[in-house]
Amino acid sequence: MSCVICRELGSDANHEVFIFIGWLSPPWLAIQRDIARRALDHGHKVTFVEMTQFSHPPVSVDFLSALKRTRDAIQERCAILSLGSPILLPISRSPESRWVSESISSELLTKYRGAYTKLLKPLVLIEKRWLENLVSQLQQKLTSIPTNQNSVWIYPNGRFSCQRTVLEYAKKNNIKNLCYEKNRNLGKYFLRNYGVHDRHSMNRDFAKYLDFMPEEVSSEVTEWLQERDRPQSRTNEYSKRFSRTKDLDLRTRENDTRFKVVFFTSSKDELEALGPSWKTFDWQDQYQAFETIMNLLPKENYRFFLRVHPNLKNKSYLDKVRELGRIKSISNQGLQIFGPYSTINSYDLAQAADLVVISRSTIGIETLARGKPVVSTAASYYDAVETLLQFKSPRDIALVDSLAGTYINAFSAKKWIEFNIMRDVSLTSEVHHFRPKIWESLASLSKPGALIYFLNDFLHRTIELLPQFSANILLRKMPFSKHR
C-alpha cells in the first residue's frame, strides 16, 4: 500500500498522524482504519482523536468501544485520545468569525432542511447557541493535543462546525492537515490536502491532472456512468424509485420538431452557507434563472420540462411550501413538471432532451459525459469542465439558444469523472460491523450534547408532523402540467 499521507504532504518524513473521529458508522470506521493501517505500515505514529460528543448529531453509543475494536483490528499499533464531553453550563459563545457562522448555518440547514416556521425558531436558536458553545469548548480541548513540526491532523468532511474547528485551528497553528470523506465511488474514499467542499482547489487539481494524464479515457468512467444510470444503483440513493423508460419520447405529437429542454433542480442548499465561493451567480434562486431562460428562448422552437429533485420530500414544511409556490409561479404556460415523488428516470429525461439546464446537480456532469449540451445556473464542483456553459445573466441567452440539439465533445467531462475516480483512495479495509452494548448506548445518551440534540429533535419532529403530512400530500400530486 502506498503512503497517501506522504504523497499529499509532499514529504517522506515520519509523521505523527492524528485521525479525528466524529461519526459512528461502519463505512466511516473502515476509512479511518484504512488510513491508520497505511500510515502505520510506512512508519508513522498514529493516534485516533475521539470527538464524537462534539459532532452533530452527537454519537448515541459509546464510540470508545468501537475505536478499541478498530485498534485491535490493526494489532493495537495506535493510540486513542478522547476529547471527552462538553459541559452543559456555563454556555460560552465562540469568538465571532465568518467560518463559525458559515459552518453552523450549514449545519442547521442540514438538520432543519431549510426554512423553518416561527414555532421552530426557539429550537433553532437553542441549538445555534449550543453549537457556538461546542466550538468554543472544542477549541480549548484542541490545545491539549501535543503537536510538533511533523504532526498531521486528518479531519472528516470539514463542513460541520466541529470539523471546521479542527481545520481552522490547524491552519492557525501551522499544523499540516488532510481531509477525508466517504465517497459514492464504490470501495474508495477522498483524502486530500484540501477540503472536499473546496471547489477552487478541486478545479486546480483537475487542471494539473489534465496536464499529465494520457488522452485515453479509462474504462472505469463508462462503468461508473452505467452504474449511476441503473435503477437501484448503489452509487445513487435516489434511483431506488426510478423506473426504466426505454426510448422516452417527450414530443406531444409525431411531427413536433421543437427542441426539448429539461430543467433539473438542485437540493445542495447547504453549500451556499459555506461562503462566497459558492455564491458566484446573482440569481435570487434557481427558479429565477430557469424562468429567465424559458422566457427568453423563442416559444415556437422550444418545449420545457422541470424535474424536481427527489430530495425535496426530505426538506422542511416551509421549504416545501415555498418551493411549490415558486414552481407554480413560473409564468411559462407550456411547462410540464415531474415532482419529487415521480418515478420517471431522471437519466431517461436527460437522454430524451435536446438541452439540459441544471443548478448544481450531479446529473449535469453525467449528461455532458454522454455528449449532451448542459447549461449551469450556479457554482458547481465541475465548473472547470470546458464544455459546461455557465448562464450568469440574460446576456448569455444567445449561447444557450445555439446549444440546443448539438453534440458536445464529451472528453473533458469524462476526464473530470476519471479524475474523481483516480484521485480517490482505494479502500483496503473491510467494513467492520459491531453491536454496541445496551448500557453503552444508555450511558452515551445521558451526556449533555445528546440530551440537547435529541430533545430538540423530538420537539422539531413533533411540531413539523402535521404540516409535513399536508405538504407531502401536495408533493405527491406532482407531476402536473400547464398546457398551452
N, C-alpha and C positions, 0 to 999 in steps of 0.2 A: 504494500500500500504506500502510495506517495504521500509526502508530508504536505498537505494542502495549507497548513498554517505557515510553513516556511515560504511556500510559493506566494501566498497572499501578502506576506510581510516583506518579501524580498530579502530574507536573511536566513542563514543556516545556523544561527546561534541556538544554544539550548535555552528554550524559553520556559518561563513559569506560567502555565496556562490556567486561567480561571474561567470555568464554564458556568455561566449564570443560568439557574433553573427557575422558571416562573410558572410553567404549566405542567399538568399531570395528565398524560395520555400515552398509550403505547407508542404511537408514531414519534412523539417528541422524545421519549426515553430512548428509542432506537437511534435517533440522530445524535443525542448527547453522548450515548455510549460509543457511537462510531467515531465522533470527534475525539473523545478521550483515548480510544484504542489507537487511532492513528498517531496522536501526539505521543503517547507512551512508547509506541514502537519505534519512534525516532528520537527517543532520549529526553523528551520534555517532561517536566514535572506537572502533574495535573491536580487541580482542586475543583470539586463541584461546589458552587456557591448557591445555597438554597435560599430563595427569597419569595417563596410561594405565598406567604401571607401578605405580601405587598402587591400581589397580582390582582387582576380584575377578570373574572371573579377570584377571590381567594380560594385556594385549593381546599376541598372539603374532606380530604383524607390526609393522613399523616405522610407527607412526602419523604420524610427521612427514611422510613422503612423501604419505600420504593428505591430511593437512592442507594441504600445499603445493598439491596439486591442487584442493582445495576453495577455497583462497585464489585460485588462478589463475582459477577459475570466476567469481569476483566482482571481476575486474580488479585483483587484488593490492592492494586498498584496506585490508587489515587486517594486523595483525602476528601473529606466533606467538611465544609464550613457553613454553618447555619446562621443566617442573619436574624433568626427568631421572629417574634411577632411584634407588631406596632402596639403602642399603648393607646388606650381609648381617650384619656384626658391627661393633660390639657391639650386641646386641639390648637396646634400652632400652624400658621399659614406659611406656605413655602415662599421663598423670595420671588418677587414679581419678575417674570421674564417671559419672552414670547414663546419659548419652547414649552414651558409649563402649561401655558394657556392652550397652545396648539394640541399638545398630547392629551390633555384632559378633555378638551372639546371633542376630539376624535374618538376618545374612549366612551364618552357619554352618548355620542351618536351611535356607536355600535350597540350599546345596551338598550337605549330607548328608541332606536331605529328612526331617528329624525326628530321632527317637531313633536311637541307634547302639549297636552291640554293644561289649563290652569290648575286642575286638581293634582297634576303630577309635578308642578313646579316646585313645591316644597321638598318632595323626594329628590328631585334632581339637585336642588341647592344643597341638601344634606350630603348627598353623595359627592358633589363637587368639592365641598369643604373637607370631606374625609379624604378624598384623593389628594388635595393640596397638603393635608396633614401627612399622608403617606410619603409624598415626595420629600417633604422636609425631614421626616424621620429616616427615610432611606438614605438621604444624603449624609446624615450623621453616621449611619451604620457603615457606609462605604469607607469612611475614614479609618475604620478598624482593620481593613484588609491590607496586609503587608505587601508592598509593591517595590520593584526596582526597575532598572532600565530594560531588563529582559522580560518584564511582565506583559502578558497579553490577556485582555478581557474579551470574552466571547459571549455576546448577549443575543437573546432571541428577538426577532421581528423588528423592534425599535419604534413601533407606533404608540403603544400604550405608555402611560406615564412612568411606571416603574422601570420599564425597559429603556425609555428615553433618558431617565435619570442616570442609569448606568452609563449610557453613551456620552451624555453631556459631562458627567464627572470625569470620565476617562479622557475626553478631549481637553477639558480644562487643566488636567494634571499631566498631560502629555503621555498618557498610557496608551500603548498600542491596542487597537480594538478591531474585532471582526464581528460580523452579523451572521446569524444562522436562521434559517426558516424552512419549514417543511414545504414540499413542493408537490404540485399535482402531476409533475413528471414522475411516472411510476418508478419507485426504487431510487430516487435521487433527492438531494436537498441543496438549498442555497447556502453558500459560505463564502463571503467576500469581505474586502476591506472597506466596503461602503454599505449603507442600509438598503434593504430590499425595496424601500419606497423612494429611494433617491434616484429619480428618473434622469437627472442630468449626468450623474456618474455612470448610470447604466448605458446611456446613449454614447458616452465617451468610450466606454468599454467595448461597445458594439463596433464603433468606428475602428478601434485598434484590431478587433477580431477580423474585420473585413480586409485589413491591410496584409494579414499574414496567412489567412486561410485559403485553401485551394478553391477554384471556381466551381468544382463539382459540389452538388448538394447531397448531403448524407441521406441514406435510405431511411434513417430514423425520423426524418421530417415527415415523409409520407406515412410512416407507421403512426406517428403522433396525430396527424390530421385525420387518419382513418379512425383512430380510437376516439377522438373528440366527436366525430360525426356520428358515431354509433349510438343508437338508443341504449340506455342502461350503461353508458360509458363510465369507467372507473375514474376518469380524469375530469368529468363534468357532472357535478351534483345535480344540475337542473335537467339533464337529459332523461332522467328516470320517467318523466311524464310525457316525453316526446313520442309521437307515433311516426311511422315511416310512410312518407307520401312520395312515391316514385314519380318523376316527371311532373311535378306540381305545375299546373298551368294557372297563372294569375290573370289571364285575359277574361274579359266579360263576354266577349263574343269571338267567333273564329277569326274574323277579319280585323280584330283590334290590334293596331300597329303602334299604339302608344308605348313609350318607354315605361317600364315598371320600376318605381323607386321604393325601396323598403327602408324604413327608419327603425333603428334598434335603440331603445332607451337603455340607460346605464343605471346601476344601483350603487356605484362606488362613491357615494357621497362622503364617506368618512375621510377620503383622501383630501377633500377640499379644506379640511380643517388642519392640514399639515403645513400650510404656509403658502407663500406667493408662487412657489414653483409649480403648484397645481392650479393656479388661477391666472392662466396666461390669456384667456379669452374673455371678452367683455359681455357675453350674453347673460341675461338675467337668470336663465336656466336653459336646459337642453330643449325644452319645448318652444321657447322663443326662437332659437336657432333653427329648429325643424320647420316651424311655421313660416319663418322668413324664406327659407328655400322653397317651400310649397307655393308661397305667394309670388315669388319672382320667376319661377320656371313657367314657361308658356303652358297653360292648362290643356290646350288641344294636343300637346305632344306627350303628356305625362299622366300616369296614374299612380296614386300614392297609397302606401300601406304602412301601418305602425305596429311594431311588435313590442309590447310592454314587457319589461324584464320580469321573469318569474319571481325574483326576489321581492317584488313589491308586496306580495302577500305576507311577507315576514316583517313589514315595517309597522310603524306606529299608526294608530287610528287616524290621527290628524294628518299624517303624511299621505295615507291612502286617500282621504277625502280631498286633500289639496291636489294630489296628482290626478285624481279622477276629474276634478274641476278643470285643471289645466288641459287635460286631453279633450274634454268636451268643448272647451272654449276655442280650440283650433278652428279657424274660420274656413278652412278648405272643405268644401261640401262633398268631395269625391273620396274622402279618406276612409279606408277600411282598417279596422282596429282588431288586433289579436291580443287579448288580455293575458294577465299573468297565469290564469288557470287554463288557458288554451293548450291543448296537447299537440298543436301543429309544430312540426320540427323546424326550429329556427334555421338550421342549415339548409333545409329544403327551400325555405323562403329566400335565403341569400342566394342559393343556386338559381332560383327562378327569376331573380331580379336582374335588371339591366344596370342598376346603380344602387349601392348600399350607403346609407348615411348613419353614422354612429356618434355617440357622445364619447365614451371611452371603453366601450365593450370589447371583450376579447374576440368576439366574432369578427371584428374589423380586420385584425391581422390574419385570421384564418381565411377570410374572404379574399384578401389581397393575395394570399398564397395560392389561391385557386384561379387567379387571373382576372378577378372581377374588380371593377373600379370602386374605391371606397373614399368617402368624404368624412372627415372628423371635425366635430364642432367643439372639442375640449382637449385639454392636455391629456396625453396617454403615455403608457410605458414605451410604446413603439413609434414615437414621433420621428425617430431617425430613419425610418424606412422611407426611401426616397420617392416611392410611388404613392404614398399617402397624401391626399390633398387636404390641407387644413383650411376650413371655412371660418375665417375670423371676422368678416364683415360682409355686408351686402355687395361690396365691390367685387367679391370673388365669384359672383353667380355665373359669369360668363365661362369660367373654368369648369364649374360644376356642370353647366349645360353641355360643354364639349366632351365630357367624360362618358355620358350615358351610352351604353351599348358597345363601348370599346373594349378591347382586350388589353389588360395591363400585364406588363412583364412581371412575373411572379418571383423573379430571382431574389430581389432584395428582401421581400417578406419571408421567403423560405430561409434565407440566411439569418434573419432575425430569430426565427424559430429554432434553427440549428444552433445559433449562439446560445440561446437559453438552455437547450438540451446539453450541449457540450460544456457550458460554463458550470453547471451544477455537479455536485459530487455524488458519485455512486455509493449507495448505502450498502455496507458490507455486514452490518449487524442485523440480526433477525429482530422482528417486532416482538417485544417481551411483554407478555400479558401477566398480570398478577391480580390477586384479590386482597384488598386491604382488610384487616380485621375490623369487626364491628366497633370495638372500643376505640380504635384509631380514628374512625370517622367521627364518632361522637365527641372525642376529645378535641378534634380539629374544629368541629362546628361551634364549640364553646368559645373560640377565640374572638376578640373584638371585631376584627375585619370581617370574619364570616358572619357574625351576628348582624352587623350593619348591612352588609350586602344582601343577605338572604331575607331579612325583614323588609328591606326596601324592595327587593324583587317580588316578594309575596304581595305587598301593597300595590306595586306597579301593575302586576298581572290582574289583581282583583279589580282595580279601578278601570282597566282597559278591557275587561272581559266582554261586557255588553256592547260598548262601542265597536270593538274589533269584530264581533259577531255580525253586526249590521253592515260594517264596511266590507267584510268578506262576501256578504250576500251580493252587494253591488259589484264587486270584482268578478264574481262568478258569472254575472250576466254578460260579461265580455266573452267572445268578440261581438261587437256590434258595428254596424256600418252606417255611414252617412251617404245615401245615394244621391246621385246628381238629379 
